[in-house]
Amino acid sequence: MAKLKGKHPSHPFNPDVANAFFRAGMIEAWGRGIERILEACRAANTPEPRLRYEPSGLWVEFSYPVIQMDSATPGTGGSGGVTTQKTTQNILAMLARNPSFSRREIAEELGDISENGVKYHLEKLKASGRIRRLGADKGGYWEVLK
């Protein structure tokens, strides 16, 4: 492991695949992958990953902080806490004001979320019983329940 973190010769597991990535510009130099990962972690002020070598290969384990999720998004891996709660409240307020808003219109008005992000929040709101869709996908409207 100590040798892996320092300067060392590189021997790709599959030279053909490594060569294709090199020619595509996705590898700038052989043998610098671990070094670049460690530099990126330091630059981002995050803990260095745990490196473990086993017969099946090299394992790189990244740690991450535990994020407090709001009650509208249990068990998700997305962003949580205040941002999710604020987005949820903004969507609910928009639907109360105009129940026929589309995902695209909600995303445009919020400005900091994609249509897929809006879809995610709408699904969570439906699952938690806070809204429901009445009518067809086109021409229908949202009913805010709670």
Buried (B, 14 or more C-beta within 10 A) or exposed (E): EEEEEEEEEEEBEEEEEBEEEBEEEEBEEEBBBBBEBBEEBEEEEEEBBEBEEEEEEEEEEEEEEEEEBBEBBEEBEEEBEEBBBEBBEBBBEBBEEEBEBEBEBBBEBBEEBEBEBBBBBBEBBBEBEBBEEEEEEEEEEBEBEE
